[in-house]
Amino acid sequence: MATNAYHDNGTDDTAGKTRQLLELIKCTAITSECNSALLIGPRGSGKTTILKSILQELDQIKEVKNNLLQVHLNGLVQRDDRTALKEIARQINLENTLGDHVFGSFSETLTFLLEALKSGGKSSVSILFVIEEFDLFAQHKNQTLLYNLFDISQSAQTPICVLGLTCRLDVIELLEKRVKSRFSHRQIHLCMTLSFKDYIEVFCLTLNLPTSFPDKKFAKAWNYHVKVLSTDALVQAVLQKLYNLNKSIRHLHMLLILPVCETSEARPYLTAADIANSYKNLGLDSKASMLHGLSVLEMCLIIAMNHLSQIYDRDPFNFEMVYSEYQKFVQKKSSVQNFEKAVIVKAFEHLQSLEFVLPLEGLASSRAQKEYTQMYLLIDPAQITDAVQKYAGLPTEIQHWARSSLC
C-alpha cells in the first residue's frame, strides 16, 4: 500500500517512466507490437512495485486482459536455461505438450518450444516475459534463452514483449554481441527520489489501517495514534538515521515488523520506545550475538585462533595449530581445565558449523586430513573483545589471555 502510494504521488519523472512502460506493454497486447526493454534501478527503488501496479492497471482493460499471457522468470530461481524453459512451458500451458515428447537435449526442447511460439502470427495472443534479476540470466552458458527471446522479438514472428529488471547499470556489457544486436537497447532508469517528508508519509501509510477494517472505532484511534507517533522527536530521529542509511521501503518495513508483532490487547498501540528498540535490533551484529552463547572451551579456541591470525598476519591455520596454542595457555595456567583432544575437536567442529571459521578452498586443502585443513577466522578482533567483556563468568585468566592476544 505504501509503495504504491509513493509511486502514484512520485515525481513527474517517475510517473513519465511508468507511463512509458505501460504504453510499451499495452502496444504489445493490443497492436501486436514486439518490444524489449530493461528496467534498471537500485534495490528498493520500486522496479517490481511499479511493474505490478502497471499490470494491475492493464488488467482492468478488457482488450488487454484477454490478449496477454504473462511469463514471470527470476534469475535467483531459474538458475539455468533448462529450468527456465520448463517454467515458460508451465506458465503458457505447454507443459503437457512437452510431456508427450522425448527430447535428447536442451537445444531440442528449446527448438520445439520456439517453434510453438513462432508458429503464431500477428493474430496470436501476445506474451509478456518479465525477467527479474536479468543480469543472472546473462551469466547462463551462451545466453541461449535471452538470444532466442530477443530474436523472436526483433523478427516479429510472434507478438512478445521481453522486459528485464536488474540493479546492474552495466548489464548491457554482460550481453554477448549476438544477443546485444537483437536487443532494442531501450533502457528505463529508476532513481531513489524519496524525500524525508515522503518517507514519513510512507511510514504513516504503511501502519495505517484501511477503511475496510472491521472495528471502525479502533481503526480511527490507531490511525490517529500513528499520525501523532510520526511527529514524535525520537521516532523522527530513528527514521532520519534509517533514511540516511538506506531509503529502501523494504528496510522501513523491516523496522516496523517487530513493533507491530509485539502489540497485544494489553498494549494495543505502538510507542516511540518500540520503534527505537527495533532500530537497535536491526543494527545488532549477528556474529557478535552468537559469540555470547559459546562455551568457555569454544571461547578459548576463538581466542587461540585470533592469536594465530595476528601472529601470522591473517594467514590460514589448521586445527593442530589451534590445539597447540590452546595447550600452551592451559599449561601456563593450571587453574584452567584441560579437556581431552576429542572434546576439543568437537568444539572446533561446532565453531565451523556456526561459520566462525571457513575452510580454505582449493584442491590441496580438500585432500588434507581434517586436523590439517587450512582455515580462516571470520570474526573481527573487535567482536571478540566485545564478547569477552560481556561474557558472564568467564575466568579472569582467559580474559587476560584475550586482552594479550588482542593488543
N, C-alpha and C positions, 0 to 999 in steps of 0.2 A: 504494500500500500504506500509506504513512504517513498520508495524509489520511483514508483510510477508518478506520484505527485511531484516529485522533484523534476522529472524529465518533462512532465506536462507544463510546469512553470519555469523551465530552464531558460537558458539564453536563446536568442534568435538563431545563433549558430547551430546549437544542438537541435533545435526544432527544425531547421532547414535540412540538416543531415538526416533526421528522422523521416522527413517528408520525401527526401531523395530516395531513401531506401524503400519506403512504402511504394513509391511510384515504380521502382525497379521491379519489385515482386508483382505488383499489380499488372504491369505490362506483360510479364511472362504468363500470368494466368488468363488475362482477357484477350490480348492480341497475339499470343503465342510467340512473343519475342524470346530470343535466347540471350541470357545475360550472365555475367560473372562479376563478383566484386569481393573486396576484402574489407572487413570492419576491424580497424586497428585502434587499440587503446590500452592503457594500463589496467591491471586487475582492479576491479571495483569501480571502473568508470561507467558501467551501465550498459555494456555491449549486449549481454544476454537479456537484460531487462527491457531495453529499447526494442529488441527484436520480438520479444514476447508480446509487448504492447502493440506492435505493428501487426503481428499475426492475429491478435485478438480483434483489432480493428477491421482487418481484412475478412475475418470470419463472419462479420456482420453483413458483408456484401455477398448476396446470394450467387451472383455470377462468378465470383472468385472462389467461394466455398465449394461449389460444385465442379470446379475445373482445376483444382490444385491439390496435388498429393505432396505431402511433406516427408522428407527423409532426414532424420537427425543423427549425425555421427559425432563422436568425441574421440580425440586423439589419445585421451587417457584410458578409454575403454577399448576401442578397436586398435590394438597395438600393431596390427599388420593388415595388409590389403585383403588377405583371405577372410579374416574375421569381419572386416568392413563390408566385403562383398556379400557375405551371408546376412549381415544386418540389413543391407539395402534390399536384398531379396525378401526378407521377412516383412519389412515396412511397406513395400509396394505389392505385397501379396503374391510374390512369385516363388516363394519357398517350396510350395507344392510342386511347381513345375520343375524346380531344381531337383526335388526329391525323386522324380521319375527318371532322371538321367544319371549315369555314372560317368564322372569326369576324372581323367587321369592326372590333371594338373590344374593349377590355379589359372593359367592362361586360357584353358578350355572353358572353365567356369565363367571367366570374365568375358570371353568371346560370346558365349551363349546369352549371358545377361545383357551385354551390349547390343546384340542382335535384336533382343526383345525390345530394348529401348529404341533402337534405330528403325525398327520396323514400323514405328508410328510415323505420322505426318503432322502437318500443321493443325489438323483437327484432333490430334491426340490430347489426352489430359496432360496438363503441364505438371512438371515435377520440380519442387524446390529442395535443393540439397543444402542443408545447414551443417557446416563442418566446424565444430568448436575445437579449440587447440589445433588450429590449422597447421601451425609450424611443426607439430609432431608428425603429421601425415607427410610433410616434406622430407622427413628423415627415413621414410619407408624405402625399401630397396627399389631402385629405378623409378620411383614415384609413379608407378603404373596406373594406379587408380586416379590420381589427380590428372595425369596426362589424358586419359580416356574421357574423363568428365569434361575437361576443358575443350577437348577435341570435338565432342558432341555439341557443346555449347557454341563453339566457333562455326562449325559446319551447318548448324541449324537443322540437324536431322530430326530431332525431337525437341519440343519446347521445354527447356530446362533452365533453371537459374541456380548457379553454384555460388553460395555465399560462405566465405570463410571468416571465422572470428579468431583473432590472435592478439597477443600483447607484444609480439616481436615487431619492432619497427623495421628490421632488416629482413623481413620474411621473404620479400621478392628475391633477394640474393640467395636464398636457400633453394630456390627452384632451379631445376635443370633447364638448359637452353630450350629444349624442345617443348617443355611444359610452359616456360615463360612466354614463348612465341604464340601460344594458343590462349593465353590469359588476356583479358581485356585491359588490364592494368588500371582498373577503376578501384581506387582506394578511398575509403571514408575514415577519417581520423577523428577519434573522440578524445577530449581532454577533460581533466578534472576541473570543472568550472564552479564548484560548490563554494559559496562564501560561508563565513562562520554563521551569519544570520540565517542562511538557508539550512545550515547544519543543525541549528537549534530547532528550526521548523520541522525538519525531518525527525528529530528526537521526539517532538510532541506527536507528530503524525504516526510514528511507529508505536507509541504507547497508547494513543487514543483508542477508546472502544467505539465500534461502529454504531450507527443509529439503530441497526437491526438487533443490537444486544437485548436479550430478554428482559433484564432488570433495568428499566429506563432510569430509575432514580439513582441506582448505583453507578450506571454509566455516566450520568451527568456529573455526579460527585467525583468520580475517578478522573474524568477529563478535566474538570476544574482543578483538581489537585495536581495533575500533570502540568497544566499551564503555570501554576504557582511554582511548582518544582523547577521548571525550566528557567525561572528568574532567580533562583537561589544562587548566591555567590559561590558556594562550594561546588555545586553542580556545574555552573558555568566554567569554573576553573578546571574541573576534571575534563569537561568536554573540549575546552580550549587545548589542553595537553594532548588529548586524543586526536583532535583535528590537526594540530601541528605535526603529530607523528604520522598519521595516515588518515586521509579524508574519505577512505572507503566506507560505504554504508554497511558493508559486511562487518567491519570492526566495531561499528556502533551497535549493531545487533548483538555481537558477542559480549559487549559491555552490559547490555540490558537483560540478557538471558537469565543470569544468576539472580539479580534482584527480583525479577518478575516471578521466577520459580519459588522464591522464598516467601512470597505473600501467602497469607492464610486468613481465616476468619478472625483470628486474634490480631493480625497485622495486615489489614486489607489494602493499605496504601504504601507506596514507596517513600523512602526518606532520602535525604541528601547523603546520609552516612552509608546507606545501602549502595548508592552509586559510587561513592569514594572507595568503599571496601572492594567492590567488583573491579575497579580500576587497578587496585593493588594486586588482586589475584591475577589479572591479565598480565601484569608485569613480573610475576613470580618466575624464578629460574627453576625449571623442572629438574634439571640435573642436581642443582644445589639442594632442592627439596628431597630428592631421593637419597642424597648422601646422609641426611639426618636419620634415616631409618636403617643404616648399616650396623652390623655388629662391631664390637671392639676389634676383633681379628680382621674383619674386612676393612675397617678404617686404617689399621696398621699397614695392610697391603697397599692401600691407596697412597699412604704417606711414603712407603718404600718406593713405589713406582714413580711418584713425583720427585723423590730424591734422585733416583736414577736418571730421570728425564733432564733434571738440572745438571747433573754431573756430566752427562754425555750429550748435552746441548740438543735435547729433544730427539735424539736418535732412538730407534726402536730397541726394545728389550724383550727378554723372554721370561718364563716363569722361574727358571733356575736362578736367574739374576735377582729377581724379586725375593725369592726364598732365601738366598744368601744374604741379601740386605736385611731382611727381617730377622734372621738368625743372629747377625752381628748385634742388632739392637737388643734382642732378648738376652743374649749372653752378657751384655753390659749391665742390663737392668734385671736383677734377679727377682724383683717383685712382680714382673710381668709374666703372665702364664705362657708357657711354651706348648704349642699344640703339635700333634703328630702331623707328618707331612701330608698324609692322605686327607686330613681335615683341611689343611691349608690349600690343597689342590681344589677341593670342593668349594672353598670360599672364593678362590681365584676364578673358578668357572662361573660362580654366581655373579661376580662382578662383570664377567664377559657377557653373560646373558642380559645384564642390565645395560649393556653397551657403554660401560665406563672405559673399557679398553676395546680396541679394534685390531684384529689380526692384519698384518701387512699382506697385501695382495701380491701374488706372484708365484711362479712355479716352484722356486726353491723353498719358499715358505710353506706351501701346501704339502710338500714332500717331507718336511721336517717332523720329528716326533712332537707330540702335544706339548711336552715340557720345554721344547726349544723353538716353538713357533714364535716368530717375531711379532711384537705387539706395539701399539701406540696408545698412550694415555689421552683420553678425550676430555679431561677435566682441566679447567684453568686453576692455577695456584690460588687465585683469589677466592674461588668457590670452595677449595679445600680449607682455606683459612677461616671462612665463614662457618663451614660445617663443624670444624674443630671447636670454635668458640661457642657454638650453640649446642654442642653435644653434651647432654646431661650425664654426669657420672663417668666421663672419660678420665682414666687415670692421669695424674699430673705428669708422670714420666713421658707418656705418649704425647701430651700437649707440648712439652718441652722439645721432644723429638720433631714434632710437626713444625714448630717455630724454627728449629735449627735447619731443617731442610728447605724452609721457605725463604730464608734470609739470603 
